[in-house]
Amino acid sequence: MNTARDDNFEIEWHLLDLRYENLRKHTRSAKSRLLISIHQNGLIVPVIVVPKETNQWVLIDGYLRAQVIKDLNRDSVKATAWDLTEDEALIRFYSCNKTRPWDALEEAALLQELMTRHNYSQADLAHKLGKSKSWISYRLQLLEHLPAFAQEAVYKDNISTWTASRIIIPFTRANEEHAKKFVDYLGDVNQSSRNIQKFYEHYMQANKKVRQNMVNMPEAFFKSLTASKSEISKEQLWKIKLKNITKELKILQAIFTEIFYRGECQTADLIKPFDQMRCSVDCLSKSIEDFINDKTRDKRSS
């Protein structure tokens, strides 16, 4: 079925309903790139709308494009109309999107709109979107448990959805005031998900006083984290790596009987990488032995 009308047309801003503008997040870098593109080449891809009332339209797809066009002081935006209801258009927009993959939080917001505004059940959504009921449930729970300040931070691109779901949700359960203060800090300073996770782990292991200091001066923690990385000596690295190797060997010993058993036809393939590792160990052992022997000879000669 052809859902689009034949011709693109211009829609003035006062005729446009922006009720779904919070469905998708837009990064500052994406807006900057689009601003340059539209300024140089005009709007190449029209926004998608569906009819609301006489001469009234609901914007379905193209909120960032519309925002950039408005920032450029244009009186109207070029659009294509779909002959669908709002809910049908939203489902089509999600299913046929080929530009940017939907973030989990965006999917959760879409599900909530379809349930609250258009009276879909979770079973209806699973069927319409071709998803499992557990997939639907997980995303709705994400939206339910994620505090408003964290949702806002995700949409402002201050934190990732992974950070929000894996770190900020449990952080909020521990201390909502501290979590909000930390998220506010991340709005001004870029930190990797790994560093944020380290901050949270350290926070959870700290006492009350240290926790308060961490959220009051988070930059001090991240500076110390950077310093500790740069100041590690080769001697320390040697010890750390050997400790890690020892742990890995213990794991291999534990699973040995599960993978080496009588009649196993893959034995040669399993032993080959072990022999390669042992060869590396033998080379390192010889270097250590030569060093010890040289040192002993030096002592005797002196």
C-alpha positions in Angstrom: 0.0 0.0 0.0 1.3 3.4 -0.9 1.0 5.4 2.3 2.5 8.7 1.0 0.8 11.4 -1.0 2.3 12.2 -4.4 3.6 15.7 -3.7 5.7 17.3 -1.0 4.2 20.5 0.4 5.1 23.3 2.7 3.6 23.5 6.2 3.7 26.6 8.4 4.8 26.2 12.0 1.4 27.1 13.5 -0.2 24.2 11.6 2.2 21.6 13.0 1.5 19.5 16.1 4.8 18.5 17.8 3.4 16.1 20.3 6.0 13.4 19.7 9.1 15.6 19.9 10.5 13.7 22.9 10.5 10.3 21.3 14.0 10.5 19.9 17.1 12.1 21.3 19.3 14.4 19.2 23.0 15.0 19.9 24.5 18.5 19.6 27.0 17.2 17.0 24.2 15.8 14.8 22.3 19.1 15.0 25.4 21.0 14.0 26.1 18.8 11.0 22.5 19.0 9.9 22.5 22.8 10.3 25.5 23.1 8.0 23.9 20.7 5.5 20.5 22.4 5.3 22.1 25.9 5.1 24.2 24.8 2.1 21.9 22.4 0.3 18.4 23.0 1.7 16.1 20.3 3.2 16.7 17.2 1.1 14.5 14.7 3.0 11.0 16.1 3.9 9.6 15.6 7.3 6.8 13.0 7.7 3.3 14.1 8.9 -0.2 12.7 9.3 -3.4 14.7 9.1 -4.9 15.8 12.4 -7.7 18.3 11.5 -8.4 20.6 8.6 -5.0 22.1 7.7 -3.5 20.7 10.9 -0.8 18.1 10.9 1.0 15.9 13.4 4.8 15.6 12.9 5.9 11.9 13.0 9.4 11.9 11.7 11.9 14.8 11.3 11.9 16.7 14.5 15.6 17.5 14.3 15.2 18.7 10.7 12.2 20.8 11.7 14.1 22.3 14.6 17.1 23.2 12.4 14.8 24.7 9.7 13.1 26.9 12.4 16.5 27.9 13.8 17.3 29.2 10.3 14.2 31.5 10.5 12.3 29.7 7.7 8.6 30.2 7.8 7.7 26.7 6.9 9.0 23.2 6.5 8.8 20.8 3.5 6.7 17.7 4.3 5.3 14.4 3.0 2.0 13.2 4.4 1.2 9.6 5.1 -2.4 8.4 4.8 -2.3 6.6 8.1 -3.6 7.1 11.6 -1.1 8.4 14.2 -0.5 5.0 15.8 -0.1 3.3 12.4 2.4 6.0 11.4 4.4 5.6 14.6 4.7 1.9 14.1 5.6 2.3 10.5 8.2 4.9 11.4 9.8 2.6 13.9 9.7 -0.5 11.7 10.9 1.2 8.5 13.5 3.5 10.0 16.8 3.2 8.1 18.7 6.2 9.4 19.7 5.8 13.1 19.0 2.7 15.2 16.5 3.3 18.0 18.0 3.6 21.5 16.4 1.5 24.2 15.1 4.5 26.0 13.6 5.9 22.8 11.9 2.5 22.2 10.5 2.7 25.8 9.1 6.2 25.1 7.5 5.0 21.9 5.9 2.0 23.7 4.5 4.3 26.4 3.0 6.7 23.8 1.3 3.8 22.0 0.0 2.4 25.3 -1.2 5.6 27.0 -2.2 7.7 24.0 -3.4 5.0 21.7 -4.6 2.3 24.1 -2.3 -0.6 23.0 -1.7 -3.5 25.4 1.7 -5.1 25.8 0.5 -8.1 23.9 -0.7 -5.8 21.0 2.7 -4.1 20.9 4.6 -7.4 20.8 2.5 -8.5 17.9 2.6 -5.2 16.0 6.3 -4.7 16.4 7.4 -8.4 16.1 8.9 -8.4 19.5 8.7 -10.7 22.5 6.6 -9.8 25.5 9.8 -9.8 27.7 11.4 -7.3 25.3 8.4 -5.0 25.7 8.4 -5.5 29.5 12.1 -4.7 29.8 11.9 -1.4 28.0 8.8 -0.3 29.9 10.6 -1.2 33.2 13.6 0.9 32.0 11.4 3.9 31.6 9.6 3.2 35.0 12.8 2.9 37.0 14.9 5.6 35.4 14.5 8.9 37.2 13.4 11.9 35.2 16.7 13.7 35.7 18.6 10.7 34.2 16.1 10.5 31.3 16.7 14.2 30.6 20.5 13.6 30.7 20.2 10.8 28.1 18.2 12.9 25.8 20.7 15.7 26.1 23.4 13.2 25.3 25.2 13.8 28.6 25.1 10.1 29.4 24.5 7.0 27.5 21.5 4.7 28.0 23.9 2.0 29.1 25.3 4.3 31.8 21.7 5.3 32.8 20.4 1.8 33.1 23.5 0.0 34.6 24.8 2.8 36.8 22.4 5.6 37.5 19.4 3.4 38.4 21.3 1.5 41.2 23.1 4.8 42.1 19.7 6.4 42.6 18.5 3.6 44.8 21.5 4.1 47.0 21.2 7.9 47.3 19.0 9.8 44.9 20.4 13.2 45.9 23.9 12.1 45.2 23.0 10.5 41.9 21.3 13.6 40.7 24.2 15.8 41.7 26.6 13.4 39.8 24.4 13.4 36.7 24.4 17.3 36.8 28.2 17.2 36.9 28.2 14.9 33.8 26.2 17.5 32.0 29.2 19.8 32.0 32.1 17.3 31.8 32.5 14.4 29.4 33.5 11.1 31.0 33.7 7.6 29.5 31.3 4.9 30.7 34.2 3.0 32.1 35.3 5.9 34.3 31.8 6.5 35.4 31.5 2.9 36.4 34.7 3.1 38.4 33.4 6.2 40.2 30.2 4.3 41.1 32.1 1.2 42.3 34.4 3.3 44.4 31.4 5.3 45.8 29.6 2.1 46.8 32.6 0.8 48.7 33.3 4.1 50.5 32.0 5.4 53.8 29.5 8.2 54.3 32.1 11.0 54.5 34.1 9.8 51.4 30.8 9.5 49.4 29.9 13.1 50.2 33.3 14.3 49.2 33.1 12.3 45.9 29.8 13.9 44.8 30.9 17.4 46.0 34.2 17.1 44.0 33.9 14.4 41.4 36.7 16.0 39.3 39.2 15.1 42.1 38.3 11.4 41.7 38.7 11.5 37.9 42.0 13.4 38.2 43.4 10.8 40.6 42.1 8.1 38.3 44.1 9.6 35.4 47.2 10.0 37.6 47.1 6.4 38.8 47.0 5.2 35.2 50.0 7.4 34.1 52.1 6.8 37.2 52.0 3.0 37.2 55.6 1.6 36.9 56.8 -1.2 34.7 57.6 -3.2 37.9 53.9 -2.8 39.0 52.7 -3.7 35.6 54.9 -6.9 35.8 53.3 -7.9 39.1 49.8 -7.1 37.9 50.1 -9.1 34.7 51.6 -12.1 36.4 48.8 -12.0 39.0 46.2 -12.0 36.2 48.0 -14.9 34.4 48.0 -16.9 37.6 44.2 -16.3 38.0 43.6 -17.4 34.4 45.7 -20.6 34.9 43.6 -21.5 37.9 40.5 -21.2 35.8 42.0 -23.4 33.1 42.9 -26.0 35.8 39.3 -25.9 37.0 37.8 -26.6 33.6 40.4 -29.1 32.5 38.4 -32.2 33.3 35.3 -30.8 31.6 37.0 -30.4 28.2 39.6 -33.2 28.2 38.0 -36.5 28.5 38.4 -40.0 26.9 37.2 -40.1 23.2 37.5 -36.3 22.7 38.3 -35.7 19.1 39.3 -32.0 19.5 42.2 -32.7 21.9 44.9 -31.6 19.4 43.1 -28.3 18.7 42.9 -27.7 22.5 46.5 -28.6 23.2 48.0 -26.5 20.4 47.2 -23.0 21.9 48.5 -24.3 25.2 51.8 -25.4 23.6 52.1 -21.9 22.1 51.5 -20.3 25.5 54.0 -22.7 27.1 56.6 -21.8 24.5 56.2 -18.1 25.4 56.6 -19.0 29.1 59.7 -21.0 28.3 61.3 -18.1 26.4 60.5 -15.8 29.4 61.8 -18.4 31.8 65.1 -18.6 29.9 65.5 -14.8 30.0 65.0 -14.8 33.7 67.4 -17.8 34.1 70.1 -16.0 32.0 69.7 -12.9 34.1 70.1 -14.8 37.3 73.2 -16.6 36.0 74.8 -13.4 34.8 74.2 -11.8 38.1 75.7 -14.8 39.9 78.8 -14.7 37.7 79.2 -11.0 38.3 79.2 -11.6 42.1 81.8 -14.3 41.9 84.1 -12.3 39.7 83.9 -9.4 42.1 
